Amino acid sequence: MNDKPKEIAGLLAIAVLLFVSSCKTAAEDEKPAAAPSSVVNPQPKVPSSPFPNLQAEILDSRNKATDSPLGRFDFKNFTYPLPRGWQNPDESDLTLMNGKLVPVAVDITEEMSDEEKVERRGRRRIGMSYVTTKFLDVTGDAQDEAIVILKVETTGAAIPQLVYVYELQDGKPELLWNFRTGDRADGGLKDLRVENGELVVELYGQDRFLLGEIETGKITGDEEQLCCPIYFTRTVYKWNGSNFRLQNKRLTYSIEDASAPPVENMAEIVNAKEKLRIARKK
């Protein structure tokens, strides 16, 4: 009999504790769920660039090996002539050492005399770096030639390039053709390859092709951001025993719409429209 009050008191205490616990749990359930902690199982951030890799085709693995002795030649330590428009003041050639030639920049100010300005300009030298070499039979003689690509070193983000085509003569490289390309969307080099025994050259921009040692300038209406070309031009050149001659029509392709047919010889179309516009104004 004396133990019953104690048992009753104990049961009441347990009941009170259960009631308080249930109230606390209900209150916690009403709270909004906490956001998952960013510290637990963090997701790695994948860096992305809005700019396309315009050198992807030039630097890919195609045509990087050859059985020709040219494949063993060290084009990273070699002397190259500069094409028209890129010559040094003294018309000297450029010589790479370990794939590099540091540019020589000399400041010129308005306070200097004309003689001093001329002297300082004469000390300037173009810089260059080795990009890659492709081995292709571009002359149709069943022997690979070497196509060496160099980058002009500037102080900015520009990517003008120089291309040299060499064949093997008397155990050493003999220059067949060299030319310069523009900067990214402004006539920059997209790709080089051989198709049906002819050299295919692709340059970014509308109706951009090669005239001797240089690439053509922009045509009217070709307004592209340098970083992000939306057109490229494909041209074909055939070796005739003394030089490479342009074959067929110049084809401008849309990068944004790969299904769109190419435009043939776009410069002629644009020039014709411009002449018509001017004639109508008169």
Summary of the structure (lengths in Angstrom):
residues: 282
radius of gyration: 34.0
end to end distance: 125.5
largest distance: 125.7
contacts: 714
relative contact order: 0.10
helix: 20%
strand: 31%
